[in-house]
Amino acid sequence: MDRKMANRKLIRLSQLKSKLVAENLEEIDWVTFGVIVKKVTPQSANNGRTFSIWRLNDLRDLNQCVSLFLFGDVHKEHWKTDQGTV
């Protein structure tokens, strides 16, 4: 893990909103971790393609969640991922 994190900045999901305002994250090599705390049943978009929505949390503040929308190949590959997965 130390090797993978070398020269990267850890930003907690609960800090993401404030970091987006305060820093230009496009210029930083950063990483975050989250736990899938809720999964919405896969849905169909207007174009007929299926997508998933996950609610992610870093378990520091359960009121601060990030919604992650999965489309295309990412949806196809990961839609069965279990709730509670990091």
Residue pairs with C-beta under 8 A, 6 or more apart in sequence:
5 31
7 29
8 29
8 30
8 31
9 28
9 29
9 30
9 31
10 30
10 31
10 32
10 33
11 19
11 25
11 30
11 31
11 32
12 32
12 33
12 58
12 60
13 32
13 33
13 34
13 56
13 57
13 58
13 64
13 65
13 66
14 57
14 58
14 60
14 61
14 64
16 32
16 66
17 64
19 25
32 58
33 58
33 86
34 56
34 57
34 58
34 66
34 68
34 86
35 56
35 57
35 58
35 59
35 84
35 85
35 86
36 54
36 55
36 56
36 81
36 82
36 83
36 84
36 85
37 55
37 56
37 57
37 62
37 65
37 83
37 84
38 54
38 55
38 65
38 83
39 52
39 53
39 54
39 55
39 81
39 83
40 52
40 53
40 54
40 55
42 50
42 51
42 52
42 75
42 79
43 50
43 51
43 52
43 53
44 50
44 51
45 51
45 71
49 71
49 72
50 75
50 79
51 69
51 70
51 71
51 75
52 69
52 70
52 75
52 78
52 79
53 67
53 68
53 69
53 70
54 67
54 68
54 70
54 81
55 65
55 66
55 67
55 68
56 65
56 66
56 67
56 68
57 64
57 65
57 66
58 64
70 78
70 79
